[in-house]
Amino acid sequence: MLHHTDPMSPISPRVLARSLAAAAIAVVLVPSDRIDAQPPARRYAVLTVPARFPTIQAAIDSAVPGDTVLVAPGRYYENIRFKGRNIVVASQFARSRNVADIERTIIDGSRPAHPDTGTVVRFVNQEDTTAVLEGFTITGGTGTVWLDAKDLAYFREGGGILCELASPTIRHNYIVNNVAISKAKNVKGDTLISAGGGAIRCGYSEPTIAHNVVRGNRGRYGGGIVLFHSAGIVRNNLIVDNSGGEDYGGGGLWLVGSLSYRLGTLVENNTIVNNRVTGADTANPRAMRGRGGALITTATKLTLRNNIVWGNTQAGAQVGFAPNNPPESLNNLVQGGMPGTANVDVDPKFAETTRFTLAPDSPAKRPGGELGAYGGSKPSR
């Protein structure tokens, strides 16, 4: 005999009693503070080198996003790669804020495992702005042979640092005495078009390059910094004594090509001095080679603001640009002058020529803020 149960009919006292008893047992077995509890958030790790890991690369390989690789003072003969890990790799400077920790924590890329991969630090796996390199002396790099995605040709690029399709934060480093100059065929026998970005080369990227010293680097274009089809922030850097430019110009910076119609590059509060290019093509004044001792730019949206540009050597103006595409230029001190708003051509009166700080009576010290590498925003931590 089938019984139809009315869902609106009252529950029998016996069934109700059994249900309440089961619920009471469940409450006893599961403490109240564990009901709906979430697992604890992971604590980011600090991976120390060499105390815990023998090399910087070994620590990077063991890190996960959010971790910090903290490196003790010393000279590390390595050519490191972030491998897509959005982590901080830093010297003790990140904690001490003592510049001596930058000077004595050295990543030396002069002994690469492969001659065609001589860049000291590579960001080539879509790292974002939380991938941070901070507080090192980066030196001894010779660049990496790279197939350019646009030109489908080989170049040797990024002596100190190479970025491709990445947006890293590069801050508070001394990037010194790196080169990207060899046009010799690579190991596979491919012909190289040129070599550039002695200190830093970023392609199709959005890097933040801030509070660095970029000094004594060489490249056949962009002796200091190359941004190719990129949209970066270059702020509060001392860019000095870089050289080259015999192929495509740009002693200090080489900024060519846009990442998009919307995004541009900001070059703000930098001191760009004593960079030099050679090999100007006197028969073709529109050629890039040998031009733009401080900076050369074309086919990109660029804003120059609050910079000091002085003592650079080249054919023509210290800042080179296409006449039909001048940068937006505001409040810069430029030897020889340049078009724009509130730009001046007057001796900045450096107090010394190592850090290029300003004398008390420098015209670059203004009520609205100091021009050059030591003005503008305060260093970020």
Sequence and secondary structure as in RCSB ss.txt:
>XXXX:A:sequence
MLHHTDPMSPISPRVLARSLAAAAIAVVLVPSDRIDAQPPARRYAVLTVPARFPTIQAAIDSAVPGDTVLVAPGR
YYENIRFKGRNIVVASQFARSRNVADIERTIIDGSRPAHPDTGTVVRFVNQEDTTAVLEGFTITGGTGTVWLDAK
DLAYFREGGGILCELASPTIRHNYIVNNVAISKAKNVKGDTLISAGGGAIRCGYSEPTIAHNVVRGNRGRYGGGI
VLFHSAGIVRNNLIVDNSGGEDYGGGGLWLVGSLSYRLGTLVENNTIVNNRVTGADTANPRAMRGRGGALITTAT
KLTLRNNIVWGNTQAGAQVGFAPNNPPESLNNLVQGGMPGTANVDVDPKFAETTRFTLAPDSPAKRPGGELGAYG
GSKPSR
>XXXX:A:secstr
      TTS   HHHHHHHHHHHHHHHHHS GGGTT         EEEETTT SSHHHHHHH  TT EEEE SEE
EE  EE TT   EEEETHHHH  THHHHTEEEE SS SSTTEE SEEE S   TT EEES EEE   EEEEE TT
T  EEEE SSEEEES   EEES EEES EE   S  TT   EEEEE SSEEEES   EEES EEES EEEE SSE
EEES   EEES EEES EEEEEEE SSEEEES S SS  EEEES EEES EE    TT TT  TTB SSEEEESS
 EEEES EEES B BS SEEE TTS  EEES EETT  SSBS B S   BS SSS  B TT TT  TT   STTS
SS    
